[in-house]
Amino acid sequence: MRYGWFVLCRLLLVLVIGACGSRRAEPIVAGATAAKLPEGPPYVTPGERISYQLQIGGMNLATYDVGVGSTVEQVGGHRAIAVQSHAKSQGLVSMVANLDTTFTSWIDVETGRPLRWTIEERGPDGAVKEGADARLFERKGDQVPVEVRWGDKAPVVEMQKVSMPDVWDYNALVIAVRAWEPKRGSTVTAEVMRSMYLWHVTVIVRGEENVTTEIGDFPALRIDGISYRLRRDGTRDAGAPERNFTLWISNDDGRVPLQSVAQSDYGDIKMTLVDYQPGNGNRLRP
């Protein structure tokens, strides 16, 4: 029983960084319209805050909070805004396996592309158990340095091979989707840093649906995705299964991520909006 809860908590972490495994989702059909995520300032407001509740079968698993920095920073000679997300286990889950993970992305305020991605997973004592620092702004050709840390061991830099013009991270990808105004059936394929590894991700726009959250009902754009993990040499990791997910973005000016669902052997794992604070000042993207 204890082992089963451990597996569940690891599935929870996978959801936080993207999606859980399942093959029941509607497939992404051949012949869909290929599209590109928009360029330009990211669709965020300094100081913006979004909070979510993660559940399975109606039971609370964790909180997931997203925050946008209040000032513009310098990263690798570029002007950037930080977007940070934090997953924290709660209730019975926290009694079995601690989940305290922070993901930080620095996004170029001119292009909307990520410059740096870090992850820190902390133990009950607050010490960092493992982490990674993907310095996307240091990309040379098809190589991106990823500094990996395990416990008290010295950090090791591993080179990640990439194959696309843009390399994303999970936070930056969601922000880019906020600014996307696609037609039904549009698809985008991307390489995305999630946790310490690069994933090949394809998403498709399914259309409009209504979503109910704790703060109200919203018209939403439904986006389905499927992904698989890549090795450091850029090839597909055959030992890791495909993972799929569904994301709903409010279909209004706020373009707020409302909900995501991933299907697993334990049931549907759902992440739903519970609070939204719009931030201060003007949105970076007019």
Salt bridges, closest charged atoms under 4 A:
GLU26 OE2 - ARG206 NH1 3.74
GLU39 OE2 - LYS36 NZ 3.02
GLU48 OE2 - ARG178 NH2 2.89
ASP100 OD1 - HIS86 NE2 2.57
ASP100 OD2 - LYS88 NZ 3.66
ASP108 OD2 - HIS78 ND1 3.34
GLU120 OE1 - ARG122 NH2 2.78
GLU121 OE2 - ARG10 NH1 3.50
GLU121 OE2 - LYS129 NZ 3.88
ASP133 OD2 - ARG116 NH2 2.84
GLU138 OE1 - ARG135 NE 3.04
GLU147 OE1 - ARG135 NH1 3.75
GLU158 OE1 - ARG232 NE 2.75
ASP166 OD2 - ARG113 NH2 3.26
GLU209 OE2 - ARG222 NH1 3.24
ASP224 OD2 - ARG206 NE 2.80
ASP224 OD1 - ARG222 NE 3.05
ASP237 OD2 - ARG229 NH2 2.85
ASP237 OD1 - ARG231 NH2 3.30
GLU242 OE1 - ARG23 NH1 3.59
GLU242 OE2 - ARG236 NH2 3.32
ASP253 OD2 - ARG283 NH2 3.10
